[in-house]
Amino acid sequence: LVFFLGTEECPSEILPICAGGHELQMEHLSSDGQHGRNTSRILWPGSQILCSLITKFHGLIEGRRVLELGAGIGIGGILLGTLQPSCEILITDGDVAAVDMITRNISRNAVKARCAAQVLHW
């Protein structure tokens, strides 16, 4: 089931994504919205590798404070927040619209107690 959101110029959708044995509901730009400068709000293939590593090694991060840079839609930090409830995770991106999307994804996946989103230019 796919839900379409966003705006006419930048349509987004919510996809169920299985990561680390958990199904995450992640908003990202639909293929119609993936053009121009919208590269931060798409699900990149590298995210799958990051999620695999987080799933395999999340125990090493137990109880830590984590900063995710250039998070895009925030799947890495949100997965970590799902797997490691003792972590504090700040998920960042330089694109304000991406951070708004990350904030919605945090709420959608019930990790607000341990994840926060913020604009960060680095």
SVG drawing of the C-alpha trace seen along z (x, -y; Angstrom):
<svg xmlns="http://www.w3.org/2000/svg" viewBox="-2 -25 33 35">
<polyline fill="none" stroke="black" stroke-width="0.4" points="0.0,0.0 1.5,-3.3 0.2,-6.7 0.9,-9.8 1.6,-13.1 3.7,-16.1 2.9,-18.8 2.0,-18.8 5.6,-19.9 7.2,-17.4 4.9,-14.4 6.0,-12.1 4.8,-8.6 5.0,-6.4 6.5,-3.0 6.7,-0.1 10.4,0.8 11.7,3.9 14.9,3.2 16.5,5.1 13.5,7.3 11.2,4.3 8.8,2.7 9.4,-1.0 6.9,-3.4 9.1,-5.9 8.0,-8.9 10.2,-9.7 9.8,-11.5 7.9,-9.5 9.7,-8.9 7.7,-11.9 9.4,-14.2 12.9,-12.9 14.3,-15.7 16.6,-18.7 17.8,-19.5 15.6,-16.9 18.4,-14.4 18.1,-14.5 14.5,-13.2 14.9,-9.9 15.8,-6.4 19.3,-5.8 20.7,-2.3 23.4,-3.1 20.7,-3.3 20.3,0.5 23.9,1.0 23.8,-1.4 20.7,0.4 22.4,3.8 25.4,2.5 23.1,0.9 21.2,4.2 24.4,6.2 26.3,3.9 23.7,1.9 24.8,3.5 28.0,1.6 26.1,-1.7 23.9,-0.8 23.4,-3.8 25.4,-6.2 24.5,-9.6 24.5,-9.5 24.7,-12.2 23.7,-11.2 24.9,-13.7 23.2,-14.1 20.4,-11.7 18.1,-12.2 14.8,-10.6 16.4,-9.5 16.1,-5.7 19.4,-5.0 18.8,-7.0 15.2,-5.8 16.2,-2.1 18.8,-2.6 16.2,-4.3 13.9,-1.2 16.7,1.3 18.4,-0.7 15.9,-2.4 18.7,-3.5 20.4,-5.7 19.8,-9.5 19.9,-10.2 20.1,-13.5 19.2,-13.0 20.4,-15.9 20.3,-17.2 21.1,-20.5 17.8,-20.6 14.9,-22.1 12.4,-20.1 14.3,-16.9 14.4,-17.7 10.6,-18.2 10.2,-14.8 12.6,-13.2 10.4,-14.7 7.3,-13.1 9.1,-9.8 10.2,-10.0 6.6,-10.5 5.3,-7.8 7.7,-5.2 7.2,-6.1 10.8,-6.9 10.2,-10.5 11.5,-9.7 15.0,-8.9 15.2,-10.6 15.2,-14.3 15.7,-16.0 17.6,-19.3 18.9,-21.3 22.7,-21.1 25.0,-22.5 28.4,-20.9"/>
</svg>
